[in-house]
Amino acid sequence: MELEVKGIAASPSQTQPFSGRKKPLREQDVIPENLPAPTDKYKLKYQQYETEMKEAYKQYSQRKAEKAKSNVTHQQSPRKRINDECVQGEEVIMGDLTTLDRKALLQQGYADNRYSAQRSTRKSDAEIVAAEKKKQTVAEQVMIDHLSRAVISDPEQNVTIEKEESASVLPDARRAPLRFRRRALHETKIRTHSTLTENMLSHKVQFDGRIISRNGHDACRELIGFFFTHDQSLTVYEYRQFGKNRTNVLPFIQKNVYSHQRGRRKGKQYQLGDFYIGGNLTFLSSDHPRLPESIRENTLLILRITNIDQIALDSLKADSVEREDDITSQEASDKLVLKAVQDMLKEQLRNRGVRILTGLGKYLQQLDKEGNGLLDKADFKQALKVFHLEVSENDFESSWLILNGNGNGKVDYGEFKRAVIGEMNEYRKSFVRKAFMKLDFNKTGSVSIIDIRKCYCAKEHPQVISGHSTEEEIKSSFLETLKDACSKSDEVSYGEFEDFYEGLSIGIADDEDFVNVLRIPWGI
């Protein structure tokens, strides 16, 4: 029995052959006549979809090629394989710039494009208001936590009654023990020795801090601390925000008297002079069992002071007298030694800082087989040699003596990089953290390349404005240099993101120029 089908078959010009086989009648595509042309909106969506598909296929091909390559070279020694991976495909001649260097330097173009003064002022005002509100919220919570321990519940209240009972010759057997009796109001002290008052807690200096860590989730925690001069104690609180209106403020470091845990001041209590922007506070992780697991994995918790109430600090310093000791002069001498090495290396890194710093970070991480972040002197010497960073033997030994203060022969490679190469100031670092926090909205500590592609905007790059390059060309150059810094081809960790901008920062002298490099493409 034959069936007649009308209006289904399409013309030969409208059908597309598949694998050389003609489709059955009911599987042929139906394309209506007089179909309107797609709008610009849907053309743009298709282009984005096509770009993402090509990018995903490219990443798949790269992973497949890397896997095949690893199967061939698995018999090489670990140190030789690491060296080959770090220098492969790159020019190592000192005076020449590689293609990646030139693409990374394109990001410095944003420094010449001044951020809109009106937009900048509006954003700064809103940020200042939000920051003050946050600090006020944390300060109120600190006062509540320490003043809510009512005097009536202080254990010292029982001392008077215990003395009276011990003085009585004939104790009354019918009276219940002290722990089962109620204390009468006339037996209660108005104030005990350990009682804190609002006046005592008001003599404090407030500071902002961040955790020095390559773990993105920990590095982006918002911490606010207080140092109280009446008993030389300090406490640190963490501020969390959920959505627009819900916030949470919890103790991160309990109020107590603490001491330095490393360096020349190891074992000495914290004093007012230890609090300044860029200063480090060190704590033993084992002393704080409530810290997150990712932090307790490390022996030391290092907090960097990023901002401080300078007015309160100056006022408290005027009322206190702290004498300089021999340690202060020794620390100043150490800083001069490290500063000389940093200046020498920064001159070598001026135009190739991104490639070298990101490559050095990957290289040191690969050498860290135990995963504790500690490497020995030979590892650091080898790293400097691989990346053609010239440091004299005398300067290296002087730096090593300063860093290896405990004498165990191993130093954290993050600390080595910060001390020998240097790092950007806290003002610049705050914008790096702000950009990463905007990308890492799930607070996982890493961001996918696809999300970075979606958020990065090259519309206001000078070469795009002048017509010399397209937005896609600038964006692709940025992504190529950023992916070269990553150990994984499809995501960027906080440490890798920080290393990228650390290298870029070396070649930009002015703070506001560097801030524009982050503000304009990321919209922060």
C-alpha positions as CSV (number, residue, x, y, z in Angstrom):
1,M,0.0,0.0,0.0
2,E,1.5,3.3,-1.0
3,L,1.0,6.5,1.1
4,E,1.0,9.9,-0.5
5,V,2.8,12.5,1.5
6,K,2.3,16.1,0.6
7,G,4.2,19.2,1.6
8,I,7.0,17.3,3.4
9,A,9.6,16.7,0.8
10,A,12.1,19.6,0.4
11,S,13.9,20.6,-2.7
12,P,17.4,19.2,-3.4
13,S,18.9,22.6,-2.8
14,Q,17.4,22.7,0.7
15,T,18.6,19.3,1.9
16,Q,22.1,18.5,3.2
17,P,23.5,15.0,2.4
18,F,24.8,13.1,5.5
19,S,27.7,10.8,5.0
20,G,26.8,10.3,1.3
21,R,23.6,8.6,2.2
22,K,20.2,10.1,1.3
23,K,17.8,10.6,4.2
24,P,14.5,8.7,4.3
25,L,11.5,10.8,3.4
26,R,10.2,11.4,7.0
27,E,13.7,12.3,8.2
28,Q,14.4,15.0,5.7
29,D,14.7,18.6,7.2
30,V,11.7,20.8,6.6
31,I,12.8,24.4,5.8
32,P,9.9,26.8,5.4
33,E,9.9,29.2,2.6
34,N,10.3,33.0,3.2
35,L,12.1,32.4,6.4
36,P,13.2,35.8,7.9
37,A,16.9,36.4,8.5
38,P,18.2,35.9,12.0
39,T,18.5,39.0,14.2
40,D,21.9,40.4,15.4
41,K,21.1,39.1,18.9
42,Y,20.8,35.5,17.7
43,K,23.9,35.9,15.4
44,L,25.9,37.1,18.4
45,K,24.6,34.2,20.5
46,Y,25.6,31.7,17.7
47,Q,29.1,33.3,17.4
48,Q,29.6,33.0,21.2
49,Y,28.4,29.3,21.1
50,E,30.7,28.6,18.2
51,T,33.7,30.2,19.9
52,E,33.1,28.2,23.1
53,M,32.7,24.9,21.2
54,K,36.0,25.6,19.3
55,E,37.7,26.5,22.6
56,A,36.5,23.3,24.2
57,Y,37.7,21.2,21.3
58,K,41.0,23.0,21.3
59,Q,41.4,22.2,25.1
60,Y,40.5,18.6,24.4
61,S,43.1,18.3,21.7
62,Q,45.7,19.9,23.9
63,R,44.9,17.4,26.8
64,K,45.1,14.5,24.4
65,A,48.4,15.7,23.0
66,E,49.9,16.2,26.5
67,K,48.7,12.8,27.5
68,A,50.4,11.2,24.5
69,K,53.6,13.2,25.1
70,S,53.7,12.1,28.8
71,N,53.5,8.5,27.7
72,V,56.5,9.0,25.5
73,T,58.7,10.9,28.0
74,H,57.7,9.0,31.2
75,Q,61.2,7.5,31.5
76,Q,62.9,11.0,31.9
77,S,64.2,12.1,35.3
78,P,61.7,14.3,37.3
79,R,64.1,17.3,37.5
80,K,65.0,17.1,33.8
81,R,61.3,16.8,32.7
82,I,60.3,19.8,34.9
83,N,63.1,21.9,33.3
84,D,62.1,20.9,29.8
85,E,58.4,21.8,30.4
86,C,59.3,25.2,31.8
87,V,61.6,26.4,29.0
88,Q,60.0,24.5,26.1
89,G,58.9,26.8,23.3
90,E,60.3,29.9,24.9
91,E,63.3,32.1,23.9
92,V,65.7,32.3,26.7
93,I,68.0,35.0,25.3
94,M,68.1,37.8,27.9
95,G,67.7,40.7,25.6
96,D,64.8,39.3,23.5
97,L,61.1,39.2,24.2
98,T,59.0,36.1,23.4
99,T,55.6,36.2,21.8
100,L,54.0,35.6,25.2
101,D,56.0,38.5,26.7
102,R,54.6,40.9,24.0
103,K,51.1,39.6,24.5
104,A,51.3,40.1,28.2
105,L,52.6,43.6,27.8
106,L,49.4,44.4,25.9
107,Q,47.6,44.5,29.3
108,Q,49.7,47.6,30.2
109,G,47.8,49.5,27.5
110,Y,44.9,50.0,30.0
111,A,47.3,52.1,32.2
112,D,47.2,54.8,29.5
113,N,43.4,54.8,29.3
114,R,42.3,56.9,32.3
115,Y,39.3,55.5,34.2
116,S,36.3,57.8,34.0
117,A,36.6,60.2,37.0
118,Q,32.9,60.3,37.6
119,R,32.6,56.5,37.6
120,S,35.7,56.2,39.8
121,T,34.4,58.7,42.3
122,R,31.0,57.1,42.4
123,K,32.4,53.6,43.0
124,S,34.9,54.8,45.5
125,D,32.3,56.6,47.6
126,A,30.1,53.5,47.6
127,E,33.0,51.3,48.5
128,I,34.0,53.6,51.4
129,V,30.5,53.6,52.8
130,A,30.3,49.8,52.5
131,A,33.7,49.4,54.2
132,E,32.8,51.7,57.1
133,K,29.5,49.9,57.6
134,K,31.4,46.5,57.7
135,K,33.9,47.8,60.2
136,Q,31.2,49.2,62.4
137,T,29.3,45.9,62.3
138,V,32.4,44.0,63.4
139,A,33.3,46.5,66.1
140,E,29.8,46.3,67.6
141,Q,30.0,42.5,67.6
142,V,33.3,42.5,69.4
143,M,31.9,44.8,72.1
144,I,28.9,42.6,72.5
145,D,30.9,39.4,72.8
146,H,33.3,40.8,75.5
147,L,30.8,42.9,77.5
148,S,28.0,40.3,77.6
149,R,30.0,38.2,80.0
150,A,28.1,39.6,82.9
151,V,29.9,40.4,86.2
152,I,27.3,38.3,88.1
153,S,28.6,35.1,86.4
154,D,32.3,35.8,87.0
155,P,33.9,32.9,89.1
156,E,35.5,35.5,91.3
157,Q,32.1,36.2,92.9
158,N,32.4,32.9,94.8
159,V,35.6,33.9,96.6
160,T,34.0,35.9,99.3
161,I,31.5,33.2,100.3
162,E,34.3,30.5,100.3
163,K,36.3,32.7,102.7
164,E,33.4,33.0,105.0
165,E,32.8,29.3,105.1
166,S,36.5,28.5,105.7
167,A,36.5,31.0,108.6
168,S,33.5,29.5,110.4
169,V,34.5,27.0,113.1
170,L,31.3,25.0,113.1
171,P,30.0,24.5,109.6
172,D,26.3,24.0,109.4
173,A,25.7,20.4,108.1
174,R,22.2,21.4,107.0
175,R,23.6,24.0,104.5
176,A,24.0,22.8,101.0
177,P,27.5,22.9,99.3
178,L,28.4,26.2,97.5
179,R,27.8,24.8,94.0
180,F,24.2,24.0,94.8
181,R,23.3,27.3,96.6
182,R,22.1,30.5,95.1
183,R,24.1,33.6,95.6
184,A,22.2,36.5,97.2
185,L,22.3,39.9,95.6
186,H,24.0,41.5,98.7
187,E,26.8,38.9,98.3
188,T,27.5,39.9,94.6
189,K,30.3,42.3,93.7
190,I,29.6,45.2,91.4
191,R,32.9,44.7,89.7
192,T,35.5,42.0,89.6
193,H,39.2,42.1,88.6
194,S,38.7,40.4,85.3
195,T,35.7,42.5,84.3
196,L,36.0,44.4,81.0
197,T,34.4,47.8,80.6
198,E,33.6,49.7,77.5
199,N,36.2,52.3,78.4
200,M,38.9,49.6,78.6
201,L,38.0,48.1,75.3
202,S,37.9,51.5,73.6
203,H,41.7,51.8,73.8
204,K,42.3,49.7,70.7
205,V,43.6,49.9,67.2
206,Q,41.5,48.3,64.4
207,F,43.1,46.8,61.3
208,D,42.2,44.8,58.2
209,G,44.0,41.6,57.4
210,R,44.3,38.8,54.8
211,I,45.8,35.3,55.0
212,I,49.0,34.8,53.0
213,S,48.0,31.6,51.1
214,R,47.8,30.2,47.6
215,N,44.5,28.7,48.5
216,G,42.0,31.2,46.9
217,H,39.2,30.6,49.4
218,D,41.5,31.3,52.4
219,A,43.3,34.2,50.7
220,C,40.0,36.0,50.0
221,R,38.6,35.8,53.6
222,E,37.7,39.2,54.9
223,L,39.3,39.6,58.3
224,I,39.2,42.5,60.8
225,G,41.4,42.5,63.9
226,F,41.7,44.6,67.1
227,F,44.7,45.1,69.3
228,F,43.9,46.2,72.9
229,T,46.5,48.3,74.7
230,H,45.2,47.7,78.3
231,D,46.4,44.1,78.3
232,Q,48.4,43.8,75.0
233,S,45.9,41.3,73.7
234,L,44.5,40.9,70.2
235,T,41.6,39.2,68.4
236,V,40.6,38.7,64.8
237,Y,37.1,38.4,63.4
238,E,35.9,37.1,60.0
239,Y,33.2,39.1,58.2
240,R,31.0,37.0,55.8
241,Q,28.3,38.3,53.5
242,F,25.6,36.1,52.0
243,G,23.7,37.9,49.2
244,K,23.0,41.6,49.7
245,N,21.5,41.8,53.2
246,R,22.6,38.8,55.2
247,T,25.9,39.1,57.1
248,N,27.7,37.0,59.7
249,V,30.6,38.0,62.1
250,L,32.4,35.3,63.9
251,P,35.7,35.1,65.9
252,F,38.6,33.8,63.8
253,I,41.4,34.3,66.4
254,Q,40.2,34.3,70.0
255,K,41.1,37.3,72.2
256,N,44.4,36.5,74.0
257,V,48.0,37.6,74.4
258,Y,50.1,36.3,71.5
259,S,53.7,36.2,70.5
260,H,55.7,36.2,67.2
261,Q,56.2,32.6,65.9
262,R,59.1,33.2,63.5
263,G,61.8,35.7,62.6
264,R,64.1,37.6,64.8
265,R,61.3,38.4,67.2
266,K,60.2,34.8,67.7
267,G,58.8,34.4,71.3
268,K,58.3,38.1,71.9
269,Q,54.8,39.4,72.6
270,Y,53.1,41.6,70.1
271,Q,53.3,45.3,70.8
272,L,51.9,48.4,69.3
273,G,54.9,48.9,67.0
274,D,54.2,45.5,65.3
275,F,51.0,46.9,63.7
276,Y,51.5,48.7,60.4
277,I,50.4,48.2,56.8
278,G,52.4,45.3,55.3
279,G,53.3,43.8,58.7
280,N,52.9,40.1,59.4
281,L,51.2,38.4,62.4
282,T,52.1,34.8,62.9
283,F,50.1,32.2,64.9
284,L,50.6,28.5,65.5
285,S,47.7,26.6,63.8
286,S,47.7,24.0,66.6
287,D,46.7,26.7,69.1
288,H,43.5,27.3,67.3
289,P,41.5,24.1,66.7
290,R,38.5,25.9,65.4
291,L,40.4,27.1,62.3
292,P,39.3,25.7,58.9
293,E,41.0,22.4,57.9
294,S,42.7,24.0,54.9
295,I,44.5,26.4,57.3
296,R,45.3,23.9,60.0
297,E,47.2,21.8,57.4
298,N,50.0,24.4,57.7
299,T,52.1,24.8,60.8
300,L,51.9,28.6,60.8
301,L,49.0,30.9,60.0
302,I,50.4,34.2,58.6
303,L,48.1,37.3,58.6
304,R,49.2,40.3,56.5
305,I,47.9,43.7,57.8
306,T,46.4,45.4,54.7
307,N,44.9,48.5,56.3
308,I,44.9,50.2,59.7
309,D,43.2,52.9,61.7
310,Q,46.1,55.3,61.5
311,I,44.5,58.0,63.7
312,A,43.9,55.6,66.6
313,L,47.4,54.1,66.1
314,D,49.1,57.5,66.3
315,S,47.1,58.5,69.3
316,L,47.9,55.3,71.2
317,K,51.6,55.6,70.2
318,A,51.7,59.1,71.7
319,D,50.5,57.8,75.0
320,S,52.8,54.8,75.1
321,V,56.6,54.5,75.3
322,E,58.3,51.7,73.3
323,R,62.1,51.7,73.2
324,E,64.0,50.5,70.1
325,D,66.1,47.4,70.7
326,D,68.9,45.6,68.9
327,I,66.3,43.5,67.0
328,T,64.9,46.6,65.3
329,S,68.4,47.5,63.8
330,Q,68.9,43.9,62.8
331,E,65.6,43.8,61.0
332,A,66.4,47.1,59.2
333,S,69.7,45.5,58.0
334,D,67.9,42.4,56.7
335,K,65.5,44.6,54.8
336,L,68.4,46.4,53.1
337,V,70.0,43.2,52.0
338,L,66.7,41.8,50.5
339,K,65.9,45.2,48.9
340,A,69.2,45.2,47.0
341,V,68.5,41.7,45.6
342,Q,64.9,42.7,44.7
343,D,66.0,45.8,42.8
344,M,68.6,43.7,40.9
345,L,66.0,41.1,39.9
346,K,63.2,43.5,39.1
347,E,65.5,45.2,36.5
348,Q,65.9,41.8,34.8
349,L,62.1,41.1,35.0
350,R,60.8,44.5,33.8
351,N,59.5,43.3,30.4
352,R,59.2,39.6,31.0
353,G,57.9,39.5,34.6
354,V,54.6,37.7,33.7
355,R,56.2,34.8,31.9
356,I,59.0,34.4,34.4
357,L,57.0,34.7,37.6
358,T,54.2,32.5,36.5
359,G,56.7,29.9,35.2
360,L,58.7,30.1,38.4
361,G,55.6,29.5,40.5
362,K,54.7,26.4,38.4
363,Y,58.3,25.1,38.6
364,L,58.6,25.5,42.4
365,Q,55.3,23.8,42.9
366,Q,56.4,20.9,40.8
367,L,59.6,20.5,42.8
368,D,57.5,20.4,46.0
369,K,57.0,16.6,46.0
370,E,55.9,16.5,49.6
371,G,53.3,19.2,49.2
372,N,54.2,21.2,52.3
373,G,55.6,24.2,50.4
374,L,59.2,23.7,51.7
375,L,62.3,23.4,49.4
376,D,66.0,23.4,50.1
377,K,68.8,25.7,49.0
378,A,69.7,23.5,45.9
379,D,66.2,23.7,44.6
380,F,66.1,27.5,44.7
381,K,69.5,27.8,43.1
382,Q,68.4,25.5,40.3
383,A,65.2,27.5,39.8
384,L,67.0,30.8,39.5
385,K,69.4,29.2,37.0
386,V,66.6,27.7,34.9
387,F,64.8,31.1,34.5
388,H,68.1,33.0,33.9
389,L,67.8,35.1,37.1
390,E,71.3,36.2,38.0
391,V,72.0,36.6,41.7
392,S,75.6,36.7,43.0
393,E,76.7,33.9,45.3
394,N,77.3,36.4,48.2
395,D,73.8,38.0,47.8
396,F,72.1,34.5,47.7
397,E,73.9,33.3,50.8
398,S,73.0,36.5,52.7
399,S,69.4,36.1,51.7
400,W,69.4,32.5,52.6
401,L,70.7,33.2,56.1
402,I,67.9,35.7,56.7
403,L,65.1,33.3,55.4
404,N,66.4,30.2,57.0
405,G,66.3,31.6,60.5
406,N,65.3,28.3,62.2
407,G,68.2,26.5,60.6
408,N,66.3,23.5,59.3
409,G,67.7,23.9,55.8
410,K,64.3,24.4,54.1
411,V,62.3,27.5,53.3
412,D,58.7,28.0,52.1
413,Y,58.9,28.8,48.4
414,G,56.2,31.4,48.6
415,E,58.2,33.2,51.3
416,F,61.3,32.9,49.1
417,K,59.6,34.5,46.1
418,R,58.2,37.4,48.3
419,A,61.6,38.1,49.9
420,V,64.0,37.7,47.0
421,I,61.8,39.0,44.1
422,G,59.5,41.2,46.1
423,E,55.8,41.8,45.8
424,M,53.3,44.5,45.0
425,N,52.0,46.8,47.8
426,E,48.8,46.1,49.6
427,Y,46.9,48.8,47.7
428,R,47.6,47.0,44.4
429,K,47.0,43.6,46.0
430,S,43.5,44.7,47.2
431,F,42.4,45.2,43.6
432,V,43.8,41.8,42.5
433,R,41.8,40.2,45.3
434,K,38.7,42.2,44.4
435,A,38.9,41.1,40.7
436,F,39.4,37.4,41.7
437,M,36.5,37.6,44.2
438,K,34.2,39.0,41.5
439,L,35.1,36.0,39.2
440,D,35.0,33.4,42.0
441,F,31.4,34.0,43.0
442,N,31.1,30.4,44.3
443,K,34.2,30.9,46.6
444,T,35.9,27.7,45.4
445,G,39.3,29.2,45.1
446,S,39.6,28.7,41.3
447,V,37.9,30.1,38.2
448,S,37.2,28.4,34.9
449,I,38.6,29.8,31.7
450,I,35.1,30.0,30.2
451,D,34.0,32.3,33.1
452,I,37.0,34.5,32.7
453,R,36.4,34.8,28.9
454,K,32.8,35.9,29.7
455,C,33.8,38.5,32.3
456,Y,36.8,40.0,30.6
457,C,36.0,43.1,28.6
458,A,38.5,44.6,26.1
459,K,36.1,47.2,24.7
460,E,38.1,50.1,26.3
461,H,41.6,48.9,25.4
462,P,43.5,51.7,23.5
463,Q,44.2,49.4,20.5
464,V,40.5,48.5,20.2
465,I,39.5,52.1,20.4
466,S,42.0,53.1,17.7
467,G,41.0,50.2,15.5
468,H,44.4,48.5,15.4
469,S,43.0,45.4,17.1
470,T,39.6,43.8,17.8
471,E,38.2,43.0,21.2
472,E,38.6,39.3,20.4
473,E,42.3,39.7,19.6
474,I,43.0,41.5,22.9
475,K,40.9,39.0,24.8
476,S,42.6,36.0,23.1
477,S,46.1,37.4,23.9
478,F,45.2,37.8,27.5
479,L,43.8,34.3,27.8
480,E,46.7,32.7,26.1
481,T,49.2,34.3,28.5
482,L,47.0,33.5,31.5
483,K,46.6,29.8,30.5
484,D,50.3,29.5,30.0
485,A,50.6,30.4,33.8
486,C,48.2,27.6,34.8
487,S,48.9,24.0,35.7
488,K,45.4,23.1,34.5
489,S,44.3,24.1,31.0
490,D,40.6,24.8,31.9
491,E,40.9,26.7,35.2
492,V,42.9,29.4,37.0
493,S,43.7,29.2,40.7
494,Y,44.1,32.3,42.9
495,G,47.9,31.8,43.2
496,E,48.2,31.7,39.4
497,F,46.0,34.7,39.0
498,E,48.1,36.6,41.6
499,D,51.4,35.6,40.0
500,F,50.2,36.9,36.6
501,Y,49.4,40.4,38.0
502,E,52.5,40.2,40.2
503,G,54.6,39.9,37.1
504,L,52.6,42.7,35.3
505,S,53.0,45.0,38.3
506,I,56.8,45.0,38.0
507,G,56.7,47.0,34.8
508,I,54.2,49.6,36.0
509,A,55.6,52.3,38.3
510,D,52.4,54.2,39.2
511,D,49.8,52.6,41.5
512,E,46.8,54.2,39.8
513,D,48.1,53.0,36.4
514,F,48.2,49.5,37.7
515,V,44.8,49.8,39.2
516,N,43.4,50.8,35.8
517,V,44.8,47.6,34.4
518,L,42.4,45.8,36.7
519,R,39.5,48.2,36.9
520,I,38.9,48.7,33.2
521,P,38.7,45.1,31.9
522,W,37.1,43.6,35.0
523,G,34.7,46.5,35.8
524,I,35.7,46.8,39.5
